[in-house]
Amino acid sequence: MLKTENTLTPGELGLPKPGRYRKTAFKRIWKERYLFLLMLPGLIYFIVYRYVPMLGNIIAFQDFNVFKGFLHSDWVGFKHFQKIFEDPEVLQVLWNTILLSFLQIVFAFPISIILALMLNEVRNEGFKRVVQSIVYLPHFLSWVVVVGLVTVLLKSDGIVNQFLQQAFGMESIPFMQSPGWFMPLIVLEVIWKESGWGTIIFLAALSGVNPDLYEAAVVDGANRWRQIWHITLPAIRSTIVILLILRLGSVLDVGFEQIFLMLNPFNKEVGEVLDTFVYFKGVQQSDFSFATAVGLFKSLVGLILVVGANRLAKRFGEQGIY
């Protein structure tokens, strides 16, 4: 009687026995024990500060009472999640978050790519390094400093308003109090602070492009624009896709600190986002269960977007993030 693949034993198929997998894995870990030891601080950080706190998400399904604790608070099921879609204030905050995130993706995300392409065309290495250092230095400034600088420049008697009045005879513009200026200012601040840092990633990807491709393109008569379109951009396409997928995963996370510092009673209607809403509800009003439900909903949306975008990227022939 002939044995099929399904009836053959691992030994007959030339595969190691199940027990040997564990021994082989242990030997490999022991052999590379110093590398795993270097990973240990990072693993401890994620376990303690990322995974263990996730156990607190159970209060999203409770009417959490600080005095009763996790075990004795009343269970209410999906009551707080239903409130997310019934509360008009939450819907407005959700719309503000999505709109602001969309503006950042459309206007801020491509700037890093454009800067990388421009710096890649610079042939003077000294000038290139100086410019690269200048554009990514703002990344190391805190949002407190950035918002403070913007406030000083754009306040009613600030430098910008004084220039507009003296040069064009315009009236003072209330940039910081005007709801219409809130989102443009947020996007401009993100561009100024973070674009240079993102440029480093794309420049690293561009450093791996084979110079022979450019030489072959020159022989074929391609100008610089053709070389960028047919060689440079395809070379960093996978990097662009991966970063875009990761950005979609945080589409409901537009930054608490920056928004919180820019908020005031005049622009709160258009400026309040999910992060600040959770802070006001959870900390100031002690509605911990509802705030946790909003945060859990935000994480779930991010997970769905990442998985969906990754599958879409693979369907179009890209590698994706997993």
C-alpha positions in Angstrom: 0.0 0.0 0.0 1.4 3.3 -1.1 1.6 6.1 1.4 0.4 9.6 0.5 1.9 12.8 1.7 -0.7 13.0 4.4 0.1 9.6 5.8 3.9 9.9 5.7 5.7 10.6 9.0 7.9 13.7 9.4 11.0 11.4 9.4 9.9 9.8 6.1 9.3 13.3 4.6 12.8 14.3 5.6 11.5 16.8 8.2 12.7 17.0 11.8 10.4 15.7 14.5 8.2 18.2 16.3 10.4 18.0 19.4 13.5 18.9 17.5 11.9 22.2 16.4 12.0 23.3 20.1 15.5 22.1 20.6 16.7 23.9 17.4 14.9 27.1 18.4 16.5 27.0 21.9 19.9 26.4 20.4 19.5 29.3 18.0 18.4 31.6 20.9 21.3 30.5 23.0 23.7 31.0 20.1 22.4 34.5 19.5 21.8 35.2 23.2 23.7 38.5 23.2 21.5 39.9 20.4 18.4 38.8 22.3 19.8 40.4 25.4 20.0 43.7 23.5 16.4 43.3 22.5 15.3 42.7 26.1 14.9 46.4 27.2 12.7 47.1 24.2 10.6 44.0 24.9 10.2 44.9 28.6 9.2 48.5 27.6 6.4 47.3 25.2 5.2 44.6 27.7 5.0 47.0 30.6 3.8 50.2 28.9 1.9 48.9 25.9 0.5 45.4 26.5 -0.2 45.3 30.3 -2.2 48.6 30.2 -4.4 47.1 27.5 -6.0 45.1 30.3 -7.6 48.3 31.4 -9.8 48.3 28.3 -12.3 46.2 30.1 -13.7 49.4 31.7 -15.1 50.3 28.3 -17.7 47.6 28.9 -18.4 48.8 32.5 -19.8 51.7 34.4 -16.4 52.0 36.0 -16.3 53.2 39.6 -13.0 54.1 41.1 -14.0 52.9 44.5 -15.4 49.5 43.3 -12.5 48.8 41.0 -12.3 46.6 37.9 -13.8 43.5 39.4 -16.9 45.0 41.1 -18.0 47.7 38.7 -21.3 47.1 36.8 -21.0 45.6 33.4 -23.0 47.5 30.7 -21.9 45.8 27.5 -21.7 48.1 24.4 -23.6 51.0 26.0 -20.6 53.4 25.7 -19.9 52.4 22.2 -23.5 53.1 21.2 -23.1 56.5 22.8 -20.2 57.3 20.4 -22.6 57.1 17.4 -25.6 58.8 19.2 -23.8 61.8 20.8 -23.7 64.7 18.3 -20.6 66.1 20.1 -18.7 62.9 19.5 -19.7 62.9 15.8 -18.5 66.5 15.4 -15.2 65.6 17.1 -14.8 62.5 14.9 -15.4 64.6 11.8 -12.8 67.2 13.0 -10.3 64.3 13.5 -10.9 62.7 10.1 -10.7 66.0 8.3 -7.5 67.1 10.0 -5.9 63.8 9.4 -6.9 63.9 5.7 -5.3 67.3 5.3 -2.1 66.1 6.9 -1.9 63.1 4.6 -2.6 65.2 1.5 -0.4 68.2 2.3 2.2 67.1 4.9 3.0 63.5 3.8 4.2 64.4 0.2 6.5 67.2 1.4 9.0 64.7 2.8 9.1 62.9 -0.6 9.5 66.2 -2.5 12.3 67.3 -0.2 14.1 64.0 -0.6 13.9 64.2 -4.4 15.2 67.8 -4.3 18.1 66.9 -2.0 18.9 63.8 -4.1 19.5 66.1 -7.1 22.1 68.2 -5.2 25.6 67.3 -6.2 27.5 69.3 -3.6 27.7 66.9 -0.7 28.6 69.6 1.9 25.7 71.9 0.9 23.4 68.8 0.9 24.4 67.8 4.4 23.9 71.4 5.8 20.4 71.7 4.2 19.4 68.2 5.4 20.5 69.1 9.0 18.6 72.4 8.9 15.3 70.8 7.7 15.3 68.0 10.2 16.4 69.9 13.3 12.8 71.2 14.1 11.9 67.5 14.8 13.8 67.7 18.0 11.8 70.7 19.3 8.9 70.0 21.6 5.4 71.0 20.6 5.4 73.4 23.5 8.3 75.3 21.9 6.7 75.1 18.4 3.3 76.4 19.4 5.0 79.1 21.5 6.9 80.3 18.5 3.8 80.3 16.4 1.8 82.2 19.0 4.5 84.9 19.3 4.7 85.3 15.5 0.9 85.3 14.8 -0.6 87.1 17.8 -2.5 90.4 17.2 0.7 92.5 17.7 3.1 89.9 16.5 5.7 90.2 13.7 3.4 88.8 11.0 0.5 91.2 11.7 2.9 94.2 12.1 4.4 93.3 8.6 0.9 93.0 7.0 -0.2 96.4 8.5 3.0 98.3 7.5 3.5 96.7 4.1 -0.1 96.3 2.8 -2.1 98.4 5.2 -4.2 95.4 6.3 -6.0 95.1 9.6 -4.8 92.7 12.3 -5.8 89.1 11.6 -6.7 87.0 14.6 -4.9 83.9 13.5 -4.9 82.1 16.9 -8.6 82.9 17.6 -10.0 82.4 14.1 -11.7 78.9 13.5 -10.9 79.2 9.8 -7.1 79.4 10.5 -6.9 76.5 13.0 -6.5 73.5 10.7 -4.2 75.3 8.2 -1.9 76.3 11.1 -1.9 72.8 12.4 -0.9 71.4 9.0 1.8 74.0 8.5 3.3 73.3 11.9 3.4 69.6 11.1 5.1 70.3 7.8 7.7 72.5 9.4 8.4 70.2 12.3 8.2 66.7 10.8 8.9 66.9 7.1 12.7 67.0 7.4 12.7 63.9 9.6 10.6 62.0 7.1 13.0 63.1 4.4 15.8 61.0 6.0 13.9 57.8 5.4 13.4 58.5 1.7 17.0 59.6 1.3 18.1 56.3 2.8 15.9 54.5 0.3 17.3 56.6 -2.6 20.9 55.7 -1.5 20.3 52.2 -2.7 19.4 53.1 -6.3 21.9 51.7 -8.8 23.8 54.6 -10.5 24.0 52.5 -13.6 20.3 53.0 -14.1 20.8 56.8 -14.4 23.7 56.3 -16.8 21.6 54.0 -19.0 18.7 56.6 -18.9 21.1 59.3 -20.1 22.3 57.1 -22.9 18.6 56.7 -23.9 18.2 60.5 -24.0 16.1 60.8 -20.8 16.2 64.2 -19.1 16.2 64.8 -15.3 12.4 64.8 -15.1 12.2 61.5 -17.0 14.9 60.0 -14.7 13.0 61.0 -11.6 9.7 59.6 -12.9 11.0 56.3 -14.3 13.9 55.5 -11.9 13.8 57.5 -8.7 10.1 57.3 -7.8 9.8 53.6 -8.6 12.9 53.0 -6.4 11.2 54.5 -3.3 7.6 53.4 -4.1 7.7 50.5 -1.7 8.9 52.8 1.1 6.2 55.3 0.3 3.5 52.6 0.4 4.8 51.2 3.8 4.9 54.7 5.4 1.4 55.5 4.0 0.0 52.3 5.4 1.4 53.1 8.8 0.1 56.6 8.6 -3.4 55.3 7.8 -3.1 53.2 11.0 -3.0 56.5 13.0 -5.6 58.3 11.0 -7.6 59.0 14.1 -4.5 60.0 16.0 -3.5 63.5 15.0 -1.5 64.4 18.1 -2.8 65.4 21.5 -0.1 67.8 22.6 -0.1 70.1 19.6 -3.9 70.3 19.4 -4.3 70.8 23.1 -1.9 73.7 23.1 -3.6 75.3 20.1 -7.1 75.0 21.4 -8.9 78.0 22.9 -12.7 78.8 23.4 -12.8 80.5 19.9 -11.6 77.5 17.9 -12.7 74.6 20.1 -15.7 73.7 17.8 -13.5 73.0 14.8 -10.3 72.1 16.7 -11.3 69.5 19.3 -10.3 66.0 18.2 -10.7 62.5 19.7 -7.5 62.8 21.7 -8.4 66.0 23.4 -12.0 64.8 23.8 -10.9 61.7 25.6 -8.7 63.9 27.9 -11.6 66.2 28.7 -14.1 63.4 29.3 -11.8 60.9 31.0 -9.6 63.2 33.2 -11.6 66.4 33.7 -15.1 64.9 33.9 -14.0 61.5 35.3 -16.0 59.6 32.6 -13.4 56.9 32.4 -15.5 54.2 30.7 -16.7 56.4 27.9 -13.2 57.8 27.3 -11.8 54.3 27.2 -14.6 53.2 24.7 -13.6 56.1 22.4 -9.9 55.2 22.6 -10.7 51.5 21.9 -12.9 52.5 18.9 -10.0 54.7 17.6 -7.6 51.7 17.9 -10.0 49.4 16.1 -10.5 51.8 13.2 -6.7 52.1 12.9 -6.3 48.3 12.8 -9.0 47.9 10.1 -7.3 50.6 8.0 -3.9 49.1 8.3 -5.1 45.6 7.4 -7.2 46.9 4.5 -4.5 49.1 3.1 -1.9 46.3 3.4 -4.1 43.9 1.5 -4.8 46.6 -1.2 -1.0 47.2 -1.5 -0.3 43.5 -2.0 -3.1 43.3 -4.6 -1.2 46.0 -6.6 2.0 44.1 -6.3 3.7 45.8 -3.3 5.2 44.0 -0.4 3.2 45.7 2.4 4.2 45.7 6.0 3.6 42.0 6.6 
